[in-house]
Amino acid sequence: MTQEEDPLQREIEGLLPRWIPPLVHRLNNSLAVIHGALQGSTEVRDRAAGREFETARSLLRQLSLLVKTPPPRTEELELSLLVAGIAELVRPSLEVERIDLVLPKGAVPVRADPSRLGKLLAFLVGRVLAGPPDAGRGETKARARLALRVGTGWATLSGVREHPPDGTTEAPALRAIPWAEELGARLSVRDTKRCHAWRLALPCLVAQPSPAAPRRPRRRVVLCVPEASLAELLVLVLGHEGFEITLVDGPERFSPSEEGLFLLDADAYLGRPAELGVFLERWSAPERLVLIGGTENVPRDGIARLEKPFRPGELLSTLEGMRAK
């Protein structure tokens, strides 16, 4: 199909005189901001000039997408950015009181011909939502809304334009149904006395989740820490690292037959160092015990020791070394 035979291209070319004057005005403003920012501080240049440059570049790219007729090609596109760019390009020419634009937070990937999809969106937004060229001559202008939503396997772009009391009730979106079908999309049109609405549904690419890293088995830690503030800190640190935590109120609650690692604060035997020595001597699983403080009372090898004060990272390193055994 030649450019002269393409009805969508002819529609876009007919709309360009409506879009170009506001676009030139917007680009002039961008140049003024960039020129002014270059006279300012480094921070002003980086923020203001950079922002305006990106805006101007985006507008020119959208315009280039519409005026050219490149060979057909299919590629992955980010639909949210494309919709936002088209809306920014044609918004100043819309003969509406206001247009509400609703976009999802995340990316909306689709596969389509960027030129054809861009022109279809430009027609639906810049012609259908805008209304005819004389739509704004009445005393009451219409309101419009453009919303992009994502469902299971589909992205849906909906446009609604209220009919002003003194305006026309034409339904130009009907002409776009075959253009949508060329892209593998579905376009439905609804026209009432109050509004003109359309809904464009495109197949949405589903991002393949990256393989989950193998989860390390959860390990249980039994804490005997009399000082409440220290116990709270250890619960936060160990819980963040994925440990299952059990608090006990005395070392007699420790049982070497239970699964897990055991953290004993020497303060549990405060004033009774001999009893601490006896406990450690009789403990039958030294490779699973960490003694916090009181390390001068450790009568045997194999028990991990952690001096006070210690950093959380030191505790985690100690536990990781024990888990690796």
Secondary structure in CASP SS format (residue, H / E / C, confidence):
PFRMAT SS
TARGET T0000
AUTHOR 0000-0000-0000
METHOD secondary structure of the structure
MODEL  1
M C 1.00
T C 1.00
Q H 1.00
E H 1.00
E H 1.00
D C 1.00
P H 1.00
L H 1.00
Q H 1.00
R H 1.00
E H 1.00
I H 1.00
E H 1.00
G H 1.00
L H 1.00
L H 1.00
P H 1.00
R H 1.00
W H 1.00
I H 1.00
P H 1.00
P H 1.00
L H 1.00
V H 1.00
H H 1.00
R H 1.00
L H 1.00
N H 1.00
N H 1.00
S H 1.00
L H 1.00
A H 1.00
V H 1.00
I H 1.00
H H 1.00
G H 1.00
A H 1.00
L H 1.00
Q C 1.00
G C 1.00
S C 1.00
T H 1.00
E H 1.00
V H 1.00
R H 1.00
D H 1.00
R H 1.00
A H 1.00
A H 1.00
G H 1.00
R H 1.00
E H 1.00
F H 1.00
E H 1.00
T H 1.00
A H 1.00
R H 1.00
S H 1.00
L H 1.00
L H 1.00
R H 1.00
Q H 1.00
L H 1.00
S H 1.00
L H 1.00
L H 1.00
V H 1.00
K C 1.00
T C 1.00
P C 1.00
P C 1.00
P C 1.00
R C 1.00
T C 1.00
E E 1.00
E E 1.00
L E 1.00
E E 1.00
L H 1.00
S H 1.00
L H 1.00
L H 1.00
V H 1.00
A H 1.00
G H 1.00
I H 1.00
A H 1.00
E H 1.00
L H 1.00
V H 1.00
R H 1.00
P H 1.00
S H 1.00
L C 1.00
E C 1.00
V E 1.00
E E 1.00
R E 1.00
I E 1.00
D E 1.00
L E 1.00
V E 1.00
L C 1.00
P C 1.00
K C 1.00
G C 1.00
A C 1.00
V C 1.00
P E 1.00
V E 1.00
R E 1.00
A E 1.00
D C 1.00
P H 1.00
S H 1.00
R H 1.00
L H 1.00
G H 1.00
K H 1.00
L H 1.00
L H 1.00
A H 1.00
F H 1.00
L H 1.00
V H 1.00
G H 1.00
R H 1.00
V H 1.00
L H 1.00
A C 1.00
G C 1.00
P C 1.00
P C 1.00
D C 1.00
A H 1.00
G H 1.00
R H 1.00
G C 1.00
E C 1.00
T C 1.00
K C 1.00
A E 1.00
R E 1.00
A E 1.00
R E 1.00
L E 1.00
A E 1.00
L E 1.00
R E 1.00
V E 1.00
G C 1.00
T C 1.00
G C 1.00
W E 1.00
A E 1.00
T E 1.00
L E 1.00
S E 1.00
G E 1.00
V E 1.00
R E 1.00
E E 1.00
H C 1.00
P C 1.00
P C 1.00
D C 1.00
G C 1.00
T C 1.00
T C 1.00
E C 1.00
A C 1.00
P H 1.00
A H 1.00
L H 1.00
R H 1.00
A H 1.00
I H 1.00
P H 1.00
W H 1.00
A H 1.00
E H 1.00
E H 1.00
L C 1.00
G C 1.00
A C 1.00
R E 1.00
L E 1.00
S E 1.00
V E 1.00
R E 1.00
D E 1.00
T C 1.00
K C 1.00
R C 1.00
C E 1.00
H E 1.00
A E 1.00
W E 1.00
R E 1.00
L E 1.00
A E 1.00
L E 1.00
P E 1.00
C C 1.00
L C 1.00
V C 1.00
A C 1.00
Q C 1.00
P C 1.00
S C 1.00
P C 1.00
A C 1.00
A C 1.00
P C 1.00
R C 1.00
R C 1.00
P C 1.00
R C 1.00
R C 1.00
R E 1.00
V E 1.00
V E 1.00
L E 1.00
C E 1.00
V C 1.00
P C 1.00
E C 1.00
A H 1.00
S H 1.00
L H 1.00
A H 1.00
E H 1.00
L H 1.00
L H 1.00
V H 1.00
L H 1.00
V H 1.00
L H 1.00
G H 1.00
H H 1.00
E C 1.00
G C 1.00
F C 1.00
E E 1.00
I E 1.00
T E 1.00
L E 1.00
V C 1.00
D C 1.00
G C 1.00
P H 1.00
E H 1.00
R H 1.00
F C 1.00
S C 1.00
P C 1.00
S C 1.00
E C 1.00
E C 1.00
G C 1.00
L E 1.00
F E 1.00
L E 1.00
L E 1.00
D E 1.00
A H 1.00
D H 1.00
A H 1.00
Y H 1.00
L C 1.00
G C 1.00
R C 1.00
P H 1.00
A H 1.00
E H 1.00
L H 1.00
G H 1.00
V H 1.00
F H 1.00
L H 1.00
E H 1.00
R H 1.00
W C 1.00
S C 1.00
A C 1.00
P H 1.00
E H 1.00
R H 1.00
L E 1.00
V E 1.00
L E 1.00
I E 1.00
G C 1.00
G C 1.00
T H 1.00
E H 1.00
N H 1.00
V C 1.00
P C 1.00
R C 1.00
D C 1.00
G C 1.00
I C 1.00
A E 1.00
R E 1.00
L E 1.00
E C 1.00
K C 1.00
P C 1.00
F C 1.00
R C 1.00
P H 1.00
G H 1.00
E H 1.00
L H 1.00
L H 1.00
S H 1.00
T H 1.00
L H 1.00
E H 1.00
G H 1.00
M H 1.00
R H 1.00
A C 1.00
K C 1.00
END
